[in-house]
């Protein structure tokens, strides 16, 4: 089958690889659609921290934002999964440690991260073997594009939960990329007044086109009492800025990760009596994201600017944009349905 492989920094391609087999407890999935993430770009450039920490190594098969159809069920798996449209968790825990038993498999010390950590092949391939216990079924009302956005949406939903954002709250989201916009969508659906702070005029114009009229640069940001500040950026200076901006006694949430250390003065946290929440992964938010997509509370599909084939991915990772790209921040890779050219 065809799979996208990162052999080393700036060395990528679509290779012919052996088809996977569904082992005990696994299913075999025909992949339909996969999102391209900033993490994938960091593997392409060689900057991804896991490469330097020993949690990942080249060659690597990427792809952790995905949806597909179950083609086969391995030993011990309910056969009713076959034929169902699904997505699944990125975080694959060991299943037997205290963290896994306590619904914290996303921070299991020995976890795999699909297409990221531990050598578990990702979804940028025609087929993928995947543990059935981490599957989430997609209803018909969640199409393929939305289905492949469930994983980033789970991160965004957990960020809104961490902020405890709701009716009457004024929430500031730092960063107008995919996670920032999804976070803004979920905060708005929860009843909050949402403001976004970004850098590029194009990203802020796009945010306004989605109905987020309170979209600012750092220079134009109004001086308001922020009930929650959610940092969804990759800027190392913004975590400290979030603490500076938030109202005393309120909450800051850190879901973005900078490429270099981002420093927060704990004296500011203590003297302002601020609660700080860190978010790693979508695990506990996947079901809620699917429900929000299914009932129309959140529609993430405008974030996808282009849907392309796997042969075009190398150019995307190197910074090229396909023809007729829309204004959204997310690009998806689509695979033909089985039996079609």
TORLUM-11748 format. One line per 2 residues: number of its first residue (from 1); their letters; for each residue x, y, z of N, C-alpha, C, CB. Coordinates in steps of 0.05 Angstrom, whole numbers, plus 5000, padded with zeros to 4 digits. Glycine has a CB too. Layout:
NUM = A = X/Y/Z/X/Y/Z/X/Y/Z/X/Y/Z  ...
***
This chain:
1 = XX = 5017/4976/5000/5000/5000/5000/5018/5025/5000/4981/5000/5025  5005/5048/4996/5020/5073/4996/5019/5085/5024/5007/5093/4975
3 = XX = 5042/5096/5032/5043/5109/5058/5063/5132/5056/5052/5089/5081  5058/5153/5071/5076/5176/5071/5097/5172/5093/5060/5203/5076
5 = XX = 5122/5174/5086/5144/5168/5104/5163/5192/5106/5159/5142/5095  5170/5199/5131/5191/5219/5135/5216/5203/5142/5183/5239/5158
7 = XX = 5235/5203/5124/5260/5188/5127/5281/5203/5144/5271/5180/5100  5279/5229/5143/5297/5246/5157/5289/5275/5152/5327/5241/5149
9 = XX = 5303/5294/5164/5296/5322/5159/5296/5329/5130/5315/5340/5174  5273/5339/5120/5269/5348/5093/5272/5325/5073/5289/5370/5086
11 = XX = 5270/5300/5082/5272/5277/5065/5246/5261/5069/5297/5259/5072  5227/5264/5051/5201/5252/5053/5192/5241/5026/5180/5273/5064
13 = XX = 5171/5224/5028/5160/5214/5003/5138/5194/5008/5182/5201/4986  5124/5186/4987/5104/5166/4988/5117/5139/4979/5080/5173/4969
15 = XX = 5118/5120/4998/5131/5095/4994/5111/5072/4992/5151/5090/5016  5119/5051/4979/5104/5026/4980/5113/5010/5005/5109/5009/4954
17 = XX = 5094/5004/5022/5100/4990/5047/5081/4967/5049/5097/5009/5072  5087/4948/5067/5070/4925/5071/5044/4933/5084/5084/4904/5089
19 = XX = 5022/4921/5076/4996/4926/5089/4997/4916/5117/4973/4913/5073  4984/4931/5136/4983/4922/5163/4963/4899/5167/4976/4945/5182
21 = XX = 4966/4885/5189/4948/4864/5196/4935/4871/5223/4963/4836/5197  4909/4866/5226/4896/4871/5251/4902/4849/5271/4865/4873/5247
23 = XX = 4918/4856/5291/4924/4837/5312/4902/4834/5333/4950/4844/5325  4906/4818/5353/4886/4816/5375/4880/4843/5387/4896/4797/5397
25 = XX = 4854/4849/5389/4845/4874/5400/4847/4898/5381/4862/4880/5424  4854/4893/5356/4857/4914/5337/4837/4912/5314/4885/4914/5325
27 = XX = 4833/4934/5300/4818/4935/5275/4836/4944/5253/4793/4953/5278  4828/4938/5229/4842/4948/5205/4824/4970/5193/4848/4925/5184
29 = XX = 4835/4993/5188/4820/5016/5180/4828/5024/5152/4823/5039/5199  4808/5028/5134/4812/5042/5109/4811/5072/5115/4791/5033/5088
31 = XX = 4834/5085/5112/4836/5113/5119/4822/5129/5097/4865/5122/5122  4806/5149/5105/4792/5166/5086/4803/5194/5085/4763/5167/5093
33 = XX = 4808/5207/5109/4816/5235/5109/4834/5240/5133/4791/5254/5109  4855/5256/5129/4875/5261/5150/4882/5291/5149/4900/5243/5146
35 = XX = 4884/5303/5173/4892/5330/5175/4922/5333/5178/4879/5344/5199  4933/5354/5167/4962/5360/5170/4965/5380/5193/4974/5372/5143
37 = XX = 4983/5373/5212/4986/5388/5237/5014/5401/5238/4981/5370/5261  5016/5421/5255/5042/5434/5259/5063/5414/5270/5040/5456/5279
39 = XX = 5054/5393/5285/5072/5373/5294/5085/5358/5270/5057/5352/5312  5069/5353/5249/5079/5340/5225/5101/5357/5212/5057/5335/5205
41 = XX = 5097/5383/5212/5117/5401/5200/5143/5400/5217/5107/5430/5199  5141/5398/5243/5164/5396/5260/5180/5370/5255/5157/5398/5290
43 = XX = 5166/5349/5250/5180/5324/5242/5194/5328/5215/5161/5300/5241  5181/5341/5197/5193/5346/5170/5219/5362/5173/5173/5361/5152
45 = XX = 5219/5382/5190/5243/5399/5193/5263/5387/5212/5235/5427/5203  5255/5367/5227/5273/5355/5247/5274/5369/5274/5301/5354/5236
47 = XX = 5256/5388/5277/5255/5404/5302/5238/5392/5324/5246/5432/5296  5222/5372/5318/5204/5360/5338/5220/5350/5362/5188/5337/5326
49 = XX = 5212/5359/5386/5228/5354/5410/5230/5324/5416/5215/5368/5434  5209/5308/5409/5210/5279/5414/5234/5266/5400/5184/5266/5405
51 = XX = 5242/5277/5377/5266/5266/5363/5291/5269/5380/5269/5280/5336  5292/5290/5396/5316/5296/5412/5314/5284/5439/5319/5326/5415
53 = XX = 5289/5277/5448/5286/5264/5474/5287/5234/5472/5260/5273/5486  5288/5223/5448/5288/5194/5445/5261/5181/5444/5303/5182/5467
55 = XX = 5239/5197/5443/5212/5186/5441/5204/5180/5413/5192/5205/5454  5219/5190/5394/5213/5184/5365/5239/5184/5350/5194/5206/5353
57 = XX = 5238/5170/5327/5262/5168/5310/5254/5165/5281/5281/5146/5319  5271/5172/5264/5267/5168/5235/5274/5139/5228/5283/5188/5218
59 = XX = 5260/5128/5207/5237/5139/5192/5212/5138/5209/5233/5124/5166  5193/5156/5203/5168/5157/5218/5145/5161/5198/5169/5180/5238
61 = XX = 5123/5148/5205/5098/5151/5189/5079/5168/5204/5086/5123/5183  5072/5191/5193/5057/5212/5207/5027/5207/5205/5064/5239/5196
63 = XX = 5011/5225/5218/4982/5225/5215/4968/5218/5240/4974/5206/5193  4958/5239/5255/4943/5233/5279/4916/5247/5280/4960/5242/5303
65 = XX = 4908/5262/5260/4882/5274/5258/4868/5260/5235/4883/5306/5254  4850/5241/5240/4841/5224/5219/4813/5214/5223/4860/5200/5217
67 = XX = 4802/5203/5201/4777/5187/5202/4779/5166/5180/4752/5205/5199  4764/5145/5183/4764/5123/5164/4741/5104/5169/4791/5108/5164
69 = XX = 4743/5081/5155/4722/5061/5157/4735/5035/5166/4707/5057/5130  4723/5021/5185/4734/4996/5195/4730/4974/5174/4721/4987/5222
71 = XX = 4752/4962/5165/4751/4942/5144/4751/4914/5155/4774/4946/5124  4766/4909/5177/4768/4883/5189/4770/4886/5219/4792/4867/5177
73 = XX = 4761/4865/5233/4763/4864/5262/4782/4841/5270/4736/4861/5276  4801/4847/5287/4820/4826/5296/4807/4809/5318/4845/4838/5305
75 = XX = 4823/4790/5327/4814/4772/5348/4805/4787/5373/4836/4752/5355  4781/4781/5384/4772/4793/5408/4757/4820/5404/4794/4797/5426
77 = XX = 4754/4828/5379/4741/4854/5373/4712/4848/5363/4757/4870/5352  4694/4863/5373/4666/4861/5365/4664/4866/5334/4648/4881/5380
79 = XX = 4653/4846/5320/4652/4848/5291/4633/4870/5281/4642/4821/5280  4616/4881/5299/4598/4902/5291/4613/4928/5284/4578/4908/5312
81 = XX = 4639/4930/5291/4654/4953/5283/4658/4954/5252/4681/4953/5297  4659/4931/5240/4665/4930/5211/4644/4946/5195/4666/4900/5201
83 = XX = 4654/4963/5178/4637/4980/5161/4630/5006/5173/4612/4965/5155  4637/5011/5198/4630/5036/5212/4651/5058/5206/4627/5032/5242
85 = XX = 4642/5082/5204/4659/5105/5201/4668/5113/5230/4644/5130/5187  4694/5117/5232/4706/5121/5259/4728/5142/5258/4717/5095/5269
87 = XX = 4735/5151/5282/4760/5165/5287/4771/5153/5313/4757/5197/5289  4793/5164/5323/4804/5152/5347/4824/5169/5361/4817/5125/5341
89 = XX = 4831/5161/5385/4850/5176/5402/4878/5175/5391/4849/5164/5431  4893/5196/5395/4921/5197/5388/4937/5182/5410/4931/5225/5385
91 = XX = 4928/5185/5435/4943/5175/5458/4935/5146/5463/4938/5192/5483  4954/5128/5461/4950/5099/5465/4965/5090/5490/4958/5083/5440
93 = XX = 4952/5087/5512/4965/5080/5537/4972/5050/5539/4948/5088/5561  4988/5044/5559/4996/5016/5563/4972/4999/5572/5019/5014/5584
95 = XX = 4952/5011/5585/4928/4997/5593/4928/4985/5620/4923/4976/5573  4951/4984/5634/4952/4971/5660/4964/4987/5682/4967/4945/5657
97 = XX = 4975/5011/5677/4987/5027/5698/4965/5043/5713/5008/5047/5686  4972/5055/5735/4952/5070/5751/4940/5093/5734/4966/5081/5776
99 = XX = 4956/5106/5717/4945/5128/5701/4925/5118/5681/4968/5143/5687  4931/5096/5668/4911/5085/5649/4886/5076/5663/4924/5061/5634
101 = XX = 4888/5064/5686/4865/5054/5701/4848/5078/5712/4873/5036/5724  4861/5101/5714/4847/5125/5725/4839/5144/5702/4866/5138/5745
103 = XX = 4836/5134/5678/4828/5151/5655/4848/5173/5649/4800/5163/5660  4873/5167/5654/4894/5187/5648/4914/5174/5629/4908/5197/5673
105 = XX = 4904/5157/5610/4922/5144/5592/4938/5163/5574/4907/5124/5575  4928/5188/5571/4941/5207/5555/4968/5217/5567/4923/5231/5550
107 = XX = 4972/5211/5593/4997/5217/5605/5011/5192/5616/4993/5237/5628  5003/5169/5605/5017/5144/5611/5047/5147/5604/5004/5120/5596
109 = XX = 5064/5138/5622/5093/5141/5617/5102/5125/5593/5109/5132/5641  5088/5102/5588/5096/5085/5566/5077/5086/5542/5097/5056/5576
111 = XX = 5063/5109/5539/5043/5111/5518/5056/5113/5490/5026/5136/5523  5041/5104/5471/5046/5111/5443/5029/5135/5436/5040/5086/5424
113 = XX = 5039/5151/5417/5023/5172/5405/5023/5167/5375/5034/5201/5412  4999/5162/5365/4996/5154/5337/5010/5173/5318/4966/5152/5330
115 = XX = 5029/5162/5302/5043/5178/5283/5062/5199/5295/5024/5192/5266  5067/5196/5321/5084/5216/5335/5105/5203/5353/5066/5235/5352
117 = XX = 5096/5187/5371/5114/5177/5392/5114/5147/5394/5106/5189/5420  5137/5135/5397/5140/5106/5402/5139/5089/5377/5118/5098/5420
119 = XX = 5139/5101/5354/5141/5085/5329/5115/5074/5319/5160/5063/5333  5092/5082/5330/5066/5072/5321/5059/5086/5295/5044/5077/5343
121 = XX = 5056/5070/5273/5051/5083/5247/5025/5099/5247/5051/5062/5225  5026/5123/5235/5003/5140/5234/4985/5135/5211/5012/5168/5233
123 = XX = 4966/5154/5208/4943/5150/5189/4949/5160/5161/4920/5164/5200  4972/5170/5156/4978/5179/5128/4986/5156/5111/5000/5201/5128
125 = XX = 4968/5138/5108/4971/5113/5093/4944/5103/5084/4987/5091/5109  4943/5085/5065/4918/5076/5055/4903/5059/5077/4921/5059/5030
127 = XX = 4918/5044/5093/4906/5028/5114/4923/5031/5139/4904/4999/5105  4909/5026/5162/4922/5029/5188/4911/5008/5207/4919/5058/5199
129 = XX = 4928/4995/5222/4920/4978/5245/4917/4996/5269/4939/4954/5249  4896/4991/5285/4890/5010/5307/4876/4995/5329/4873/5034/5297
131 = XX = 4883/5001/5355/4870/4987/5377/4840/4995/5380/4885/4992/5404  4823/4975/5381/4794/4980/5380/4785/4995/5405/4779/4954/5378
133 = XX = 4799/4992/5427/4789/5005/5452/4790/5035/5451/4804/4995/5476  4805/5046/5431/4807/5075/5429/4790/5086/5406/4835/5083/5425
135 = XX = 4773/5070/5394/4756/5079/5372/4733/5097/5382/4745/5055/5356  4725/5115/5365/4701/5131/5369/4685/5130/5343/4707/5160/5377
137 = XX = 4660/5121/5344/4643/5120/5321/4634/5148/5313/4618/5102/5326  4631/5152/5287/4622/5177/5276/4594/5174/5266/4641/5188/5254
139 = XX = 4575/5190/5275/4548/5189/5263/4548/5200/5235/4528/5205/5281  4526/5194/5220/4524/5203/5192/4524/5234/5190/4499/5192/5180
141 = XX = 4516/5247/5211/4514/5277/5211/4542/5290/5213/4497/5287/5233  4563/5274/5219/4590/5284/5219/4604/5273/5194/4605/5275/5246
143 = XX = 4608/5291/5175/4620/5282/5149/4650/5277/5152/4615/5302/5127  4662/5268/5130/4691/5260/5132/4709/5283/5140/4700/5249/5105
145 = XX = 4703/5307/5130/4720/5330/5137/4718/5337/5166/4712/5355/5120  4693/5338/5177/4690/5343/5206/4702/5320/5222/4660/5346/5213
147 = XX = 4699/5295/5212/4710/5272/5227/4739/5274/5230/4702/5247/5213  4754/5284/5210/4783/5286/5212/4791/5311/5228/4795/5288/5185
149 = XX = 4772/5327/5238/4777/5349/5255/4771/5344/5284/4762/5374/5246  4761/5320/5290/4753/5313/5318/4777/5315/5337/4741/5285/5319
151 = XX = 4800/5306/5328/4824/5305/5346/4832/5333/5354/4847/5291/5333  4837/5352/5336/4843/5379/5346/4820/5392/5361/4851/5397/5323
153 = XX = 4795/5385/5354/4772/5396/5368/4771/5386/5397/4747/5389/5354  4780/5361/5401/4780/5351/5429/4799/5367/5446/4788/5322/5429
155 = XX = 4822/5375/5435/4841/5392/5450/4827/5419/5456/4866/5396/5434  4813/5430/5437/4800/5456/5441/4778/5454/5462/4789/5466/5414
157 = XX = 4762/5433/5460/4740/5430/5480/4751/5427/5508/4723/5406/5472  4772/5411/5511/4785/5408/5537/4796/5435/5548/4807/5387/5537
159 = XX = 4805/5451/5529/4815/5478/5537/4792/5495/5548/4829/5492/5513  4769/5494/5535/4746/5509/5545/4736/5498/5572/4723/5509/5524
161 = XX = 4736/5472/5574/4729/5460/5600/4749/5470/5622/4729/5429/5599  4775/5469/5615/4795/5478/5634/4792/5507/5642/4823/5474/5622
163 = XX = 4782/5524/5624/4777/5552/5630/4752/5556/5645/4776/5568/5604  4735/5535/5647/4709/5537/5659/4693/5560/5647/4711/5541/5690
165 = XX = 4695/5563/5621/4682/5585/5607/4653/5578/5602/4696/5591/5580  4635/5599/5606/4607/5595/5602/4592/5621/5599/4595/5578/5624
167 = XX = 4566/5620/5604/4549/5644/5601/4560/5667/5617/4521/5638/5610  4562/5690/5604/4570/5715/5618/4600/5719/5620/4559/5715/5644
169 = XX = 4616/5698/5613/4645/5701/5615/4656/5715/5591/4658/5674/5619  4678/5730/5595/4693/5743/5573/4719/5728/5571/4697/5773/5578
171 = XX = 4723/5714/5548/4745/5696/5544/4763/5707/5522/4735/5668/5537  4789/5707/5527/4809/5715/5507/4825/5691/5499/4828/5737/5518
173 = XX = 4825/5685/5472/4841/5663/5461/4865/5675/5447/4823/5646/5441  4888/5667/5455/4913/5676/5442/4921/5657/5420/4936/5679/5463
175 = XX = 4922/5666/5395/4928/5649/5372/4903/5644/5356/4940/5623/5381  4905/5650/5330/4882/5647/5311/4887/5625/5291/4877/5673/5297
177 = XX = 4902/5604/5299/4905/5581/5282/4883/5561/5287/4932/5568/5287  4887/5536/5279/4866/5516/5281/4857/5512/5310/4876/5489/5270
179 = XX = 4875/5508/5329/4866/5503/5356/4853/5528/5368/4890/5494/5373  4865/5551/5362/4853/5576/5372/4825/5580/5362/4870/5599/5365
181 = XX = 4820/5576/5337/4794/5580/5325/4774/5559/5335/4795/5579/5295  4782/5534/5338/4765/5514/5349/4758/5520/5378/4777/5486/5346
183 = XX = 4778/5529/5393/4773/5537/5421/4753/5560/5422/4799/5546/5435  4756/5579/5404/4737/5602/5403/4709/5591/5397/4745/5622/5382
185 = XX = 4706/5572/5379/4680/5561/5372/4667/5547/5396/4683/5541/5349  4682/5531/5410/4671/5517/5433/4664/5537/5456/4690/5496/5443
187 = XX = 4681/5557/5460/4675/5577/5480/4650/5593/5474/4698/5596/5484  4646/5600/5448/4622/5614/5439/4598/5596/5443/4625/5622/5410
189 = XX = 4600/5570/5436/4578/5552/5440/4570/5549/5469/4585/5524/5428  4590/5553/5487/4584/5551/5516/4572/5576/5527/4610/5545/5531
191 = XX = 4569/5597/5510/4556/5622/5518/4575/5645/5525/4539/5617/5541  4601/5641/5522/4620/5662/5529/4622/5683/5507/4647/5650/5535
193 = XX = 4629/5707/5515/4637/5728/5496/4667/5723/5489/4633/5757/5507  4673/5718/5464/4699/5708/5456/4714/5730/5441/4697/5683/5439
195 = XX = 4739/5734/5449/4758/5752/5435/4782/5735/5426/4766/5776/5453  4793/5742/5404/4817/5728/5393/4839/5748/5390/4811/5714/5367
197 = XX = 4864/5740/5396/4887/5756/5390/4905/5741/5372/4902/5765/5416  4912/5753/5349/4930/5739/5330/4950/5759/5319/4914/5727/5307
199 = XX = 4965/5749/5299/4987/5765/5288/4981/5775/5260/5013/5750/5289  4973/5756/5243/4971/5763/5215/4943/5775/5208/4976/5739/5197
201 = XX = 4942/5796/5192/4916/5808/5184/4898/5787/5170/4921/5831/5165  4911/5769/5155/4894/5749/5141/4880/5730/5160/4912/5733/5121
203 = XX = 4895/5721/5181/4882/5703/5200/4860/5717/5216/4903/5691/5219  4864/5742/5223/4844/5757/5238/4820/5763/5220/4856/5783/5248
205 = XX = 4824/5769/5194/4802/5772/5176/4786/5747/5174/4812/5781/5148  4800/5724/5173/4786/5698/5171/4769/5693/5196/4806/5675/5166
207 = XX = 4781/5699/5219/4766/5696/5244/4741/5713/5244/4784/5704/5268  4743/5737/5234/4719/5755/5233/4698/5743/5214/4727/5783/5223
209 = XX = 4707/5730/5192/4688/5718/5173/4673/5695/5186/4703/5708/5148  4684/5683/5207/4670/5662/5221/4651/5673/5243/4690/5643/5234
211 = XX = 4650/5699/5245/4632/5711/5265/4646/5721/5290/4612/5692/5273  4673/5719/5291/4688/5728/5314/4698/5757/5309/4713/5709/5321
213 = XX = 4680/5775/5314/4685/5803/5306/4705/5816/5325/4660/5819/5306  4708/5805/5349/4728/5815/5368/4754/5801/5363/4719/5811/5398
215 = XX = 4768/5809/5341/4793/5797/5333/4814/5819/5332/4791/5782/5305  4835/5816/5348/4854/5837/5353/4883/5829/5349/4850/5847/5382
217 = XX = 4899/5849/5345/4928/5846/5347/4936/5852/5376/4944/5864/5326  4961/5847/5383/4970/5854/5410/4968/5884/5414/4999/5844/5414
219 = XX = 4972/5899/5393/4972/5929/5396/4943/5940/5399/4985/5942/5372  4924/5926/5387/4896/5937/5388/4879/5924/5409/4884/5933/5361
221 = XX = 4890/5904/5423/4874/5889/5443/4863/5908/5464/4891/5868/5457  4836/5908/5469/4825/5926/5489/4832/5917/5517/4795/5927/5485
223 = XX = 4830/5936/5535/4836/5931/5563/4810/5922/5576/4849/5956/5578  4805/5896/5577/4780/5886/5589/4787/5866/5611/4764/5871/5567
225 = XX = 4768/5862/5629/4772/5842/5650/4767/5814/5639/4753/5847/5675  4788/5799/5634/4786/5773/5621/4781/5751/5642/4811/5766/5605
227 = XX = 4758/5738/5641/4752/5717/5660/4769/5692/5655/4722/5710/5658  4778/5688/5630/4796/5666/5623/4813/5675/5600/4780/5640/5617
229 = XX = 4838/5667/5600/4856/5671/5577/4867/5643/5570/4879/5691/5584  4863/5636/5545/4871/5610/5535/4893/5614/5514/4848/5594/5522
231 = XX = 4917/5604/5520/4940/5607/5502/4940/5583/5483/4967/5610/5517  4932/5588/5458/4932/5568/5437/4953/5574/5416/4905/5565/5425
233 = XX = 4973/5589/5424/4994/5598/5405/5019/5581/5408/5001/5627/5408  5039/5586/5391/5065/5574/5395/5087/5595/5401/5073/5558/5369
235 = XX = 5078/5618/5411/5096/5640/5417/5106/5638/5446/5082/5667/5412  5132/5636/5450/5143/5632/5477/5137/5654/5497/5172/5628/5476
237 = XX = 5130/5678/5487/5125/5700/5506/5096/5701/5514/5133/5726/5493  5078/5686/5501/5050/5690/5507/5039/5676/5532/5034/5681/5484
239 = XX = 5051/5654/5542/5042/5643/5567/5044/5664/5590/5057/5618/5575  5066/5678/5591/5069/5699/5612/5049/5722/5607/5098/5710/5612
241 = XX = 5044/5728/5582/5025/5749/5575/4997/5741/5584/5025/5754/5545  4990/5715/5581/4964/5705/5590/4960/5710/5620/4961/5675/5584
243 = XX = 4981/5705/5636/4979/5710/5665/4977/5739/5671/5004/5698/5679  4991/5755/5655/4989/5785/5659/4961/5795/5653/5010/5799/5641
245 = XX = 4948/5784/5633/4922/5795/5624/4899/5786/5640/4918/5788/5595  4899/5761/5651/4876/5749/5663/4869/5764/5689/4880/5720/5669
247 = XX = 4843/5765/5694/4833/5777/5719/4843/5761/5743/4802/5778/5719  4850/5775/5765/4857/5760/5790/4835/5741/5798/4863/5780/5813
249 = XX = 4843/5718/5808/4824/5698/5817/4812/5682/5795/4803/5711/5832  4820/5686/5770/4808/5672/5747/4828/5651/5736/4801/5692/5724
251 = XX = 4825/5643/5711/4839/5619/5700/4854/5625/5675/4819/5596/5696  4878/5613/5672/4892/5612/5647/4895/5583/5639/4920/5627/5650
253 = XX = 4894/5579/5613/4897/5552/5602/4919/5552/5581/4870/5542/5589  4937/5532/5582/4959/5530/5564/4955/5505/5547/4987/5530/5579
255 = XX = 4948/5508/5521/4945/5486/5503/4966/5488/5480/4917/5485/5492  4975/5512/5475/4996/5515/5454/5024/5508/5465/4996/5543/5444
257 = XX = 5041/5499/5448/5069/5492/5455/5088/5508/5438/5074/5462/5453  5106/5522/5451/5127/5537/5436/5150/5518/5430/5137/5561/5453
259 = XX = 5166/5526/5410/5189/5511/5403/5213/5515/5421/5197/5517/5375  5211/5535/5438/5232/5541/5458/5218/5545/5485/5249/5566/5450
261 = XX = 5233/5544/5507/5220/5546/5533/5204/5572/5536/5241/5545/5555  5180/5570/5547/5163/5593/5552/5161/5596/5583/5134/5590/5539
263 = XX = 5168/5619/5593/5172/5623/5621/5148/5637/5633/5197/5639/5627  5138/5628/5656/5117/5640/5671/5128/5646/5699/5091/5623/5672
265 = XX = 5124/5670/5709/5133/5678/5736/5111/5668/5756/5137/5709/5738  5118/5648/5771/5099/5637/5790/5090/5657/5811/5110/5612/5803
267 = XX = 5107/5677/5815/5098/5699/5834/5073/5713/5824/5121/5719/5838  5072/5716/5798/5048/5729/5786/5024/5711/5790/5052/5735/5756
269 = XX = 5027/5685/5786/5005/5667/5790/4995/5668/5819/5013/5638/5783  5014/5668/5838/5007/5667/5866/4994/5694/5875/5031/5661/5883
271 = XX = 5007/5716/5867/4997/5742/5876/4971/5750/5864/5018/5763/5870  4965/5739/5840/4939/5743/5828/4919/5721/5835/4941/5746/5798
273 = XX = 4928/5701/5849/4910/5678/5857/4898/5666/5832/4888/5687/5876  4914/5661/5811/4905/5651/5785/4908/5621/5785/4922/5664/5762
275 = XX = 4889/5607/5773/4890/5579/5768/4901/5574/5740/4862/5565/5772  4922/5558/5738/4934/5552/5712/4929/5523/5705/4965/5558/5712
277 = XX = 4920/5518/5681/4913/5491/5672/4929/5485/5646/4882/5489/5666  4941/5461/5646/4955/5452/5622/4938/5430/5608/4983/5441/5629
279 = XX = 4939/5430/5582/4923/5411/5566/4942/5396/5548/4902/5426/5549  4943/5369/5551/4958/5352/5533/4938/5332/5521/4981/5337/5548
281 = XX = 4933/5335/5496/4917/5315/5481/4887/5319/5483/4924/5288/5491  4873/5305/5465/4845/5308/5462/4828/5287/5477/4838/5307/5433
283 = XX = 4841/5267/5489/4829/5242/5497/4801/5245/5509/4846/5228/5516  4799/5260/5531/4773/5262/5545/4753/5280/5530/4777/5272/5573
285 = XX = 4763/5295/5510/4745/5313/5495/4734/5302/5469/4759/5338/5490  4743/5278/5461/4735/5268/5435/4705/5264/5432/4750/5242/5429
287 = XX = 4694/5251/5452/4665/5246/5451/4649/5271/5450/4657/5229/5475  4656/5291/5467/4642/5316/5467/4645/5331/5441/4652/5333/5489
289 = XX = 4668/5330/5428/4672/5343/5403/4654/5330/5381/4702/5341/5394  4653/5304/5381/4635/5290/5362/4606/5299/5366/4638/5260/5364
291 = XX = 4597/5300/5391/4569/5308/5396/4564/5336/5387/4563/5305/5426  4583/5355/5392/4580/5382/5384/4578/5385/5354/4602/5400/5395
293 = XX = 4594/5369/5340/4593/5369/5310/4567/5358/5301/4617/5354/5299  4558/5336/5313/4534/5322/5304/4509/5339/5308/4531/5296/5319
295 = XX = 4507/5354/5330/4483/5369/5334/4484/5398/5323/4477/5370/5364  4507/5404/5311/4509/5430/5298/4518/5453/5316/4484/5437/5285
297 = XX = 4524/5447/5341/4533/5468/5359/4559/5481/5350/4536/5457/5387  4576/5465/5337/4601/5474/5326/4604/5462/5298/4625/5467/5344
299 = XX = 4611/5479/5279/4617/5469/5252/4645/5476/5245/4597/5482/5230  4664/5457/5245/4692/5463/5241/4701/5463/5212/4709/5442/5256
301 = XX = 4683/5456/5194/4691/5451/5166/4703/5475/5152/4668/5440/5151  4693/5500/5158/4706/5523/5145/4736/5526/5150/4692/5548/5153
303 = XX = 4746/5513/5170/4775/5515/5176/4792/5501/5155/4781/5504/5203  4780/5483/5139/4796/5468/5120/4797/5484/5094/4783/5439/5115
305 = XX = 4822/5491/5087/4826/5508/5063/4829/5492/5037/4850/5525/5067  4837/5467/5039/4842/5450/5016/4842/5421/5024/4868/5458/5001
307 = XX = 4832/5404/5005/4834/5375/5009/4849/5364/4985/4805/5362/5011  4872/5352/4990/4891/5344/4969/4897/5315/4971/4916/5361/4970
309 = XX = 4912/5305/4952/4921/5277/4952/4948/5274/4967/4924/5266/4924  4954/5250/4974/4979/5245/4989/5004/5252/4974/4980/5215/4998
311 = XX = 5003/5251/4947/5026/5258/4931/5034/5287/4933/5021/5250/4902  5015/5304/4942/5020/5333/4944/5030/5341/4972/4995/5348/4938
313 = XX = 5031/5322/4991/5037/5329/5018/5065/5340/5022/5033/5306/5036  5085/5329/5008/5113/5338/5012/5115/5369/5007/5132/5323/4993
315 = XX = 5101/5378/4987/5102/5407/4982/5089/5423/5004/5088/5413/4956  5067/5413/5016/5054/5427/5038/5073/5429/5061/5028/5412/5046
317 = XX = 5087/5408/5068/5105/5408/5091/5128/5427/5087/5116/5380/5097  5136/5432/5062/5158/5450/5056/5148/5479/5053/5171/5442/5031
319 = XX = 5122/5484/5056/5112/5511/5056/5097/5519/5032/5134/5529/5060  5094/5502/5013/5078/5508/4989/5048/5507/4995/5085/5489/4965
321 = XX = 5033/5522/4979/5004/5520/4981/4992/5510/4955/4991/5548/4989  4973/5492/4957/4961/5482/4932/4944/5504/4919/4943/5458/4937
323 = XX = 4939/5500/4893/4922/5520/4878/4894/5521/4891/4921/5512/4848  4882/5544/4889/4855/5548/4898/4852/5543/4928/4836/5531/4882
325 = XX = 4873/5548/4943/4871/5545/4972/4853/5566/4984/4899/5546/4985  4835/5558/5002/4818/5577/5016/4833/5591/5039/4794/5563/5026
327 = XX = 4818/5607/5055/4831/5623/5076/4836/5608/5102/4815/5647/5081  4824/5584/5105/4827/5569/5130/4855/5559/5136/4807/5546/5131
329 = XX = 4861/5553/5161/4888/5545/5168/4895/5515/5164/4893/5552/5196  4875/5498/5158/4879/5469/5159/4878/5458/5131/4858/5456/5177
331 = XX = 4897/5439/5125/4897/5424/5100/4892/5395/5106/4924/5428/5084  4875/5382/5090/4869/5354/5093/4879/5337/5069/4840/5349/5097
333 = XX = 4887/5313/5075/4894/5293/5055/4871/5273/5053/4921/5279/5063  4862/5268/5029/4840/5249/5024/4850/5225/5009/4817/5263/5009
335 = XX = 4839/5202/5017/4845/5177/5003/4819/5168/4989/4856/5155/5022  4821/5157/4964/4797/5147/4951/4784/5124/4967/4803/5137/4923
337 = XX = 4758/5123/4966/4744/5100/4978/4753/5075/4963/4713/5104/4976  4753/5053/4978/4761/5028/4966/4742/5021/4943/4761/5005/4987
339 = XX = 4753/5013/4920/4737/5006/4897/4734/5029/4878/4711/4997/4906  4745/5053/4885/4743/5076/4866/4772/5083/4857/4730/5100/4880
341 = X = 4775/5095/4834/4802/5101/4824/4817/5120/4842/4800/5113/4796
***
